[in-house]
């Protein structure tokens, strides 16, 4: 049975390396839905009560803003998790965004 879009999103997010981030749009485009960034957010939100081993804090918007921070319990939880990985953040924006952006592997099939 083929996985649905939400399950594929979770599989990709699990691959994001420590200290790296990706965007909702990068994931959506990788999965063949160029305009599906919002759906990626919905997929992560659907798992918000069960994020064990899912580094959802590593998914940000296309400008490096921590737009999903409200879904992590405390308003600074997402920021703290990223900063613990060496990500530099000011005013909820990743400063070293271009240096740490991650793209899913081209040879992986989801």
NORNORBEL-V989292 format. One record per residue. NEAR is the number of other ideal C-beta (glycine too) atoms within 12 Angstrom. Layout:
near=NEAR
near=NEAR
//
This chain:
near=4
near=8
near=15
near=16
near=25
near=26
near=19
near=27
near=38
near=32
near=25
near=36
near=38
near=25
near=25
near=35
near=20
near=17
near=22
near=29
near=43
near=37
near=36
near=37
near=27
near=30
near=43
near=31
near=21
near=31
near=31
near=15
near=23
near=15
near=13
near=24
near=29
near=20
near=25
near=39
near=28
near=23
near=34
near=38
near=25
near=21
near=26
near=22
near=13
near=12
near=26
near=11
near=13
near=28
near=31
near=39
near=37
near=37
near=47
near=41
near=26
near=23
near=20
near=31
near=24
near=35
near=27
near=36
near=27
near=17
near=25
near=27
near=17
near=13
near=14
near=18
near=21
near=34
near=27
near=18
near=28
near=38
near=21
near=17
near=24
near=18
near=34
near=20
near=28
near=16
near=13
near=23
near=22
near=37
near=21
near=20
near=25
near=15
near=15
near=26
near=25
near=28
near=20
near=30
near=15
near=8
near=6
near=14
near=14
near=25
//
